[in-house]
């Protein structure tokens, strides 16, 4: 493992946490456009339908995956610009 990959580990970890926070905020905003109840349903929410629970889970997963990929890619691209080496 080269030095850039080792040095990128804490950067990647930090970016992962930040992407999770950003994705959660985006999901809450998106869900508020879909459902007027406010909070998104939990899987064990007795008062919500299967469709609502599964839609919320699928949307949350899609947003998380998209944001995480974008942030990871941006971090790797920035690392290559700074060091000249791709960290992955």
WOKA-V780647 format. One record per residue. N is the residue number from 1. RES is the residue in three letters. PSI is psi in radians with two decimals (999 if undefined). Layout:
n=N res=RES psi=PSI
n=N res=RES psi=PSI
This chain:
n=1 res=UNK psi=2.26
n=2 res=UNK psi=2.98
n=3 res=UNK psi=-0.61
n=4 res=UNK psi=-0.73
n=5 res=UNK psi=-0.71
n=6 res=UNK psi=-0.76
n=7 res=UNK psi=-0.48
n=8 res=UNK psi=-0.35
n=9 res=UNK psi=-0.94
n=10 res=UNK psi=-0.54
n=11 res=UNK psi=-0.82
n=12 res=UNK psi=-0.70
n=13 res=UNK psi=-0.81
n=14 res=UNK psi=-0.76
n=15 res=UNK psi=-0.61
n=16 res=UNK psi=-0.75
n=17 res=UNK psi=-0.79
n=18 res=UNK psi=-0.66
n=19 res=UNK psi=-0.60
n=20 res=UNK psi=-0.72
n=21 res=UNK psi=-0.79
n=22 res=UNK psi=-0.75
n=23 res=UNK psi=-0.70
n=24 res=UNK psi=-0.71
n=25 res=UNK psi=-0.75
n=26 res=UNK psi=-0.69
n=27 res=UNK psi=-0.78
n=28 res=UNK psi=-0.71
n=29 res=UNK psi=-0.77
n=30 res=UNK psi=-0.73
n=31 res=UNK psi=-0.61
n=32 res=UNK psi=-0.42
n=33 res=UNK psi=-0.45
n=34 res=UNK psi=-0.75
n=35 res=UNK psi=2.24
n=36 res=UNK psi=-0.08
n=37 res=UNK psi=-0.20
n=38 res=UNK psi=-1.68
n=39 res=UNK psi=2.61
n=40 res=UNK psi=2.67
n=41 res=UNK psi=2.57
n=42 res=UNK psi=2.80
n=43 res=UNK psi=-0.47
n=44 res=UNK psi=0.22
n=45 res=UNK psi=1.90
n=46 res=UNK psi=-0.49
n=47 res=UNK psi=0.06
n=48 res=UNK psi=2.64
n=49 res=UNK psi=2.86
n=50 res=UNK psi=-0.78
n=51 res=UNK psi=-0.76
n=52 res=UNK psi=-0.78
n=53 res=UNK psi=-0.79
n=54 res=UNK psi=-0.64
n=55 res=UNK psi=-0.78
n=56 res=UNK psi=-0.76
n=57 res=UNK psi=-0.74
n=58 res=UNK psi=-0.75
n=59 res=UNK psi=-0.77
n=60 res=UNK psi=-0.74
n=61 res=UNK psi=-0.72
n=62 res=UNK psi=-0.74
n=63 res=UNK psi=-0.77
n=64 res=UNK psi=-0.80
n=65 res=UNK psi=-0.74
n=66 res=UNK psi=-0.79
n=67 res=UNK psi=-0.75
n=68 res=UNK psi=-0.75
n=69 res=UNK psi=-0.75
n=70 res=UNK psi=-0.76
n=71 res=UNK psi=-0.75
n=72 res=UNK psi=-0.77
n=73 res=UNK psi=-0.75
n=74 res=UNK psi=-0.70
n=75 res=UNK psi=-0.73
n=76 res=UNK psi=-0.70
n=77 res=UNK psi=-0.75
n=78 res=UNK psi=-0.68
n=79 res=UNK psi=-0.73
n=80 res=UNK psi=-0.68
n=81 res=UNK psi=-0.66
n=82 res=UNK psi=-0.76
n=83 res=UNK psi=-0.38
n=84 res=UNK psi=0.05
n=85 res=UNK psi=2.38
n=86 res=UNK psi=2.28
n=87 res=UNK psi=-0.25
n=88 res=UNK psi=999
